[in-house]
Amino acid sequence: MRFGIFVPQGWRCDLVGIDPAQQWGVMLDLARRADRNADWESLWVYDHFHTVPVPTEEATHEAWTLMSAFAASTSRIRLGQMCTAMGYRNPVYLAKVAATVDHVSGGRVEMGIGGGWYEHEWLAYGYGFPSAGERLARLDEGVQIFRQAWTAGTVTLAGQHYQIDGALVRPLPVQEGGIPVWVAGGGEKKTLRIAARYAQYTNFTGDPEGFTRKSEILRAHCAEVGTDFDAIVRSSNFNTVVGATEAEVRDRLAALVARLAPALGADKAESWVTELFRSSPAVGTPEQIVENLSKVRDLGLGYAIHYFPESAYDVSGIELFEREVIPALR
C-alpha cells in the first residue's frame, strides 16, 4: 500500500484560529515535513472555495495556487488534488496550468479530476449547477482534452460541451505520456466507466463492502471498453485520527469538536465530527486502524490518502501513524 497525506487549507475549517497571514507558513511547514518523510509518496489538497459542512467566512485557500507553491517549495513528494472540479476551469486552460506546474515541480504532478458536487459553491461563483449528467459529460470531454494536450501539445474537439479548435498547449508536461489521471467518484454508470476508459488511478469509498462493489463494477467497465483493470490503481481517502489508546482517541475527537464549535456552532460541530470521523476505519488506535485498513488492502486497495484534521495544530497523531501504522500496512 502507498500513502498520501492532505495539507489543511481551510476547506474543512482546519485552519480556524490561525491568523490568515500565518496560514501559508503552517501549510508550507506541513508540506515540507511530508516531503522529508519517504513514508508519504504524495501531498494533496482539495479543490473548493467555500468551507464545509456549511459556508463560513473562514479562509479556504485555492487548490492550483497551492499546487504551484508546493511545487516550488518541495523537492521529492508528488502533488495532487482530490479532486479538481472540471466545471470550475476551462479544461484546456487547466491542462496548460497543470503542465506548467509539472515543470515547476520537475514532473511530480498528479491530476485528480471529478464532476464536482458542492452546489452552494457552484452557484455562488456563477457557474450555475448543471445536472449530474451534464457535469459527468463535461468530465468525459475534459479528460479527452487532457490526453490530447499532454501528448500532442494541441487540442481539437467538437464536443457537446467543449469546442476546441487547435489550442496549443506547450510545453508538454515533464512526465512522459502526460500527467497521471485520477478519476474520482464512485458513480457506477458513468464515473467508473470514464475511469475505466481513461484513468491510471481511481478514488472511491474505502469501506470493504463498498470498495468491493465499486471494484467489480470498474472491472466490468474495463472489460467492456477494452482496458486493463489490473493496471488501474484503486485508492481511497480516509479521515484519520489516531491515538495510543481509545481514551486518547476520544480526547482527540473532543478537541476537534471544541475547535470547530466557534466556526460551526456546537451542535453542527458535533454532528459533523460524528459523520466524518467516529465511524471512519482510520479512526482508532494504531492496532485498530491497521486491522481495518488491512481488510481493504487485501481486497485490492493500492493507495490510501489520509486527512488528519488536527495537523495544523498538532502533528503527534501523524507521528504515531508514521511509526506504527504505515510500517504494518506497507
DAWO-V388700 format. One record per pair of residues at least 6 apart in sequence whose C-alpha atoms are under 8 Angstrom apart, sorted by the first residue. I is the first residue (numbers start at 0). J is the second residue. If there is no record, write none. Layout:
i->I j->J
i->I j->J
//
This chain:
i->0 j->296
i->0 j->300
i->0 j->301
i->0 j->302
i->0 j->303
i->0 j->328
i->0 j->329
i->1 j->39
i->1 j->40
i->1 j->301
i->1 j->302
i->1 j->303
i->1 j->329
i->2 j->38
i->2 j->39
i->2 j->40
i->2 j->41
i->2 j->302
i->2 j->303
i->2 j->304
i->2 j->305
i->2 j->325
i->3 j->39
i->3 j->40
i->3 j->41
i->3 j->42
i->3 j->43
i->3 j->302
i->3 j->303
i->3 j->304
i->3 j->305
i->4 j->33
i->4 j->39
i->4 j->41
i->4 j->42
i->4 j->43
i->4 j->304
i->4 j->305
i->4 j->306
i->4 j->307
i->5 j->42
i->5 j->43
i->5 j->44
i->5 j->304
i->5 j->305
i->5 j->306
i->5 j->307
i->6 j->26
i->6 j->29
i->6 j->30
i->6 j->42
i->6 j->43
i->6 j->44
i->6 j->306
i->6 j->310
i->7 j->13
i->7 j->14
i->7 j->26
i->7 j->44
i->7 j->308
i->7 j->310
i->7 j->311
i->8 j->14
i->8 j->26
i->8 j->44
i->8 j->45
i->8 j->58
i->8 j->59
i->8 j->60
i->9 j->15
i->9 j->50
i->9 j->57
i->9 j->58
i->9 j->59
i->9 j->60
i->10 j->45
i->10 j->47
i->10 j->48
i->10 j->49
i->10 j->50
i->10 j->51
i->10 j->58
i->10 j->59
i->10 j->60
i->11 j->50
i->11 j->51
i->11 j->52
i->12 j->50
i->12 j->51
i->12 j->57
i->12 j->58
i->12 j->259
i->12 j->262
i->13 j->308
i->13 j->309
i->13 j->311
i->14 j->22
i->14 j->58
i->14 j->311
i->15 j->57
i->15 j->258
i->15 j->259
i->15 j->262
i->19 j->58
i->25 j->311
i->26 j->311
i->27 j->69
i->27 j->72
i->29 j->310
i->29 j->311
i->30 j->42
i->30 j->69
i->30 j->73
i->31 j->72
i->31 j->73
i->33 j->39
i->33 j->42
i->33 j->76
i->34 j->73
i->34 j->74
i->34 j->75
i->34 j->76
i->35 j->75
i->38 j->321
i->38 j->325
i->39 j->76
i->40 j->76
i->40 j->77
i->41 j->76
i->41 j->77
i->41 j->78
i->41 j->79
i->42 j->76
i->42 j->77
i->42 j->78
i->42 j->79
i->43 j->78
i->43 j->79
i->43 j->80
i->43 j->81
i->44 j->62
i->44 j->65
i->44 j->66
i->44 j->79
i->44 j->80
i->44 j->81
i->44 j->82
i->45 j->62
i->45 j->80
i->45 j->81
i->45 j->82
i->45 j->83
i->46 j->61
i->46 j->62
i->46 j->63
i->46 j->80
i->46 j->81
i->46 j->82
i->46 j->83
i->46 j->84
i->47 j->59
i->47 j->61
i->47 j->62
i->47 j->120
i->48 j->59
i->48 j->60
i->48 j->61
i->48 j->120
i->49 j->55
i->49 j->59
i->49 j->120
i->50 j->56
i->50 j->57
i->50 j->58
i->50 j->59
i->52 j->271
i->53 j->263
i->55 j->262
i->55 j->263
i->57 j->262
i->62 j->80
i->66 j->78
i->66 j->79
i->66 j->100
i->67 j->100
i->67 j->103
i->67 j->104
i->69 j->78
i->70 j->78
i->70 j->100
i->70 j->101
i->70 j->103
i->70 j->104
i->70 j->107
i->71 j->103
i->71 j->104
i->73 j->104
i->74 j->104
i->75 j->107
i->76 j->107
i->77 j->107
i->77 j->108
i->77 j->109
i->78 j->107
i->78 j->108
i->78 j->109
i->79 j->108
i->79 j->109
i->79 j->110
i->79 j->111
i->80 j->109
i->80 j->110
i->80 j->111
i->80 j->112
i->81 j->111
i->81 j->112
i->81 j->183
i->82 j->110
i->82 j->111
i->82 j->112
i->82 j->113
i->82 j->183
i->83 j->110
i->83 j->111
i->83 j->112
i->83 j->113
i->83 j->115
i->84 j->112
i->84 j->113
i->84 j->114
i->84 j->115
i->85 j->112
i->85 j->113
i->85 j->114
i->85 j->115
i->85 j->134
i->85 j->137
i->85 j->138
i->85 j->141
i->86 j->114
i->86 j->115
i->86 j->126
i->86 j->134
i->86 j->137
i->86 j->138
i->87 j->126
i->90 j->141
i->90 j->144
i->90 j->145
i->91 j->141
i->91 j->144
i->91 j->145
i->91 j->148
i->91 j->154
i->91 j->166
i->91 j->168
i->94 j->144
i->94 j->145
i->94 j->148
i->94 j->149
i->94 j->168
i->95 j->148
i->95 j->168
i->95 j->169
i->97 j->108
i->97 j->110
i->97 j->172
i->98 j->149
i->98 j->169
i->98 j->170
i->98 j->171
i->98 j->172
i->98 j->173
i->98 j->178
i->99 j->170
i->99 j->172
i->100 j->108
i->101 j->107
i->101 j->108
i->101 j->172
i->101 j->173
i->101 j->174
i->101 j->178
i->102 j->172
i->102 j->173
i->105 j->173
i->106 j->172
i->106 j->173
i->106 j->174
i->107 j->174
i->108 j->178
i->108 j->179
i->109 j->178
i->109 j->179
i->109 j->180
i->109 j->181
i->110 j->178
i->110 j->179
i->110 j->180
i->110 j->181
i->111 j->180
i->111 j->181
i->111 j->182
i->111 j->183
i->112 j->138
i->112 j->180
i->112 j->181
i->112 j->182
i->112 j->183
i->113 j->135
i->113 j->138
i->113 j->182
i->113 j->183
i->113 j->184
i->114 j->131
i->114 j->134
i->114 j->135
i->114 j->137
i->114 j->138
i->115 j->134
i->118 j->128
i->121 j->127
i->121 j->128
i->122 j->128
i->135 j->189
i->135 j->190
i->136 j->160
i->137 j->160
i->137 j->161
i->139 j->193
i->140 j->158
i->140 j->160
i->140 j->161
i->141 j->161
i->142 j->197
i->144 j->154
i->144 j->155
i->144 j->156
i->146 j->177
i->147 j->153
i->147 j->154
i->148 j->154
i->148 j->167
i->148 j->168
i->148 j->171
i->149 j->168
i->149 j->171
i->149 j->172
i->149 j->176
i->149 j->177
i->149 j->178
i->150 j->171
i->150 j->176
i->150 j->177
i->152 j->167
i->152 j->168
i->152 j->169
i->152 j->170
i->152 j->171
i->153 j->165
i->153 j->166
i->153 j->167
i->153 j->168
i->154 j->163
i->154 j->164
i->154 j->165
i->154 j->166
i->154 j->167
i->154 j->168
i->155 j->162
i->155 j->163
i->155 j->164
i->155 j->165
i->155 j->166
i->156 j->162
i->156 j->163
i->156 j->164
i->157 j->163
i->157 j->164
i->171 j->177
i->172 j->178
i->179 j->198
i->179 j->199
i->179 j->200
i->180 j->197
i->180 j->198
i->180 j->199
i->180 j->200
i->181 j->194
i->181 j->198
i->181 j->199
i->181 j->200
i->181 j->201
i->181 j->202
i->182 j->190
i->182 j->191
i->182 j->193
i->182 j->194
i->182 j->198
i->182 j->200
i->182 j->201
i->182 j->202
i->183 j->190
i->183 j->201
i->183 j->202
i->183 j->203
i->184 j->190
i->184 j->191
i->184 j->201
i->184 j->202
i->184 j->203
i->185 j->191
i->185 j->202
i->185 j->203
i->185 j->204
i->185 j->213
i->187 j->213
i->187 j->216
i->187 j->217
i->191 j->213
i->191 j->216
i->191 j->217
i->191 j->220
i->192 j->217
i->192 j->220
i->192 j->221
i->194 j->200
i->194 j->201
i->194 j->217
i->195 j->217
i->195 j->218
i->195 j->220
i->195 j->221
i->195 j->224
i->195 j->226
i->195 j->228
i->196 j->221
i->196 j->224
i->196 j->226
i->198 j->231
i->199 j->230
i->199 j->231
i->199 j->232
i->200 j->231
i->200 j->232
i->200 j->233
i->200 j->234
i->201 j->231
i->201 j->232
i->201 j->233
i->201 j->234
i->202 j->233
i->202 j->234
i->202 j->235
i->202 j->236
i->203 j->210
i->203 j->213
i->203 j->233
i->203 j->234
i->203 j->235
i->203 j->236
i->204 j->210
i->204 j->235
i->204 j->236
i->205 j->234
i->205 j->235
i->205 j->236
i->205 j->237
i->205 j->295
i->206 j->280
i->206 j->295
i->207 j->294
i->207 j->295
i->207 j->298
i->210 j->295
i->210 j->298
i->211 j->298
i->217 j->228
i->218 j->228
i->221 j->227
i->221 j->228
i->222 j->228
i->232 j->300
i->232 j->301
i->232 j->302
i->233 j->299
i->233 j->300
i->233 j->301
i->233 j->302
i->234 j->300
i->234 j->301
i->234 j->302
i->234 j->303
i->234 j->304
i->235 j->300
i->235 j->302
i->235 j->303
i->235 j->304
i->236 j->303
i->236 j->304
i->236 j->305
i->236 j->306
i->237 j->279
i->237 j->280
i->237 j->281
i->237 j->303
i->237 j->304
i->237 j->305
i->237 j->306
i->238 j->275
i->238 j->276
i->238 j->279
i->238 j->281
i->238 j->282
i->238 j->305
i->238 j->306
i->238 j->307
i->238 j->308
i->239 j->276
i->239 j->279
i->239 j->281
i->239 j->282
i->239 j->305
i->239 j->306
i->239 j->307
i->239 j->308
i->240 j->248
i->240 j->251
i->240 j->252
i->240 j->276
i->240 j->281
i->240 j->282
i->240 j->283
i->240 j->307
i->240 j->308
i->240 j->316
i->241 j->248
i->241 j->281
i->241 j->282
i->241 j->283
i->241 j->284
i->241 j->285
i->241 j->288
i->241 j->316
i->241 j->317
i->241 j->319
i->241 j->320
i->242 j->248
i->242 j->251
i->242 j->283
i->242 j->284
i->242 j->285
i->242 j->316
i->242 j->319
i->243 j->284
i->243 j->285
i->243 j->319
i->244 j->283
i->244 j->284
i->245 j->283
i->245 j->284
i->248 j->282
i->248 j->283
i->248 j->284
i->252 j->272
i->255 j->272
i->255 j->308
i->255 j->309
i->256 j->265
i->256 j->268
i->256 j->269
i->256 j->272
i->257 j->265
i->257 j->268
i->259 j->265
i->259 j->268
i->260 j->266
i->260 j->267
i->260 j->268
i->260 j->269
i->276 j->282
i->280 j->288
i->280 j->291
i->280 j->292
i->281 j->288
i->281 j->291
i->281 j->292
i->282 j->288
i->285 j->319
i->285 j->320
i->285 j->323
i->285 j->324
i->286 j->324
i->288 j->324
i->289 j->324
i->289 j->327
i->289 j->328
i->292 j->328
i->293 j->328
i->307 j->316
i->307 j->317
i->310 j->316
i->310 j->317
//
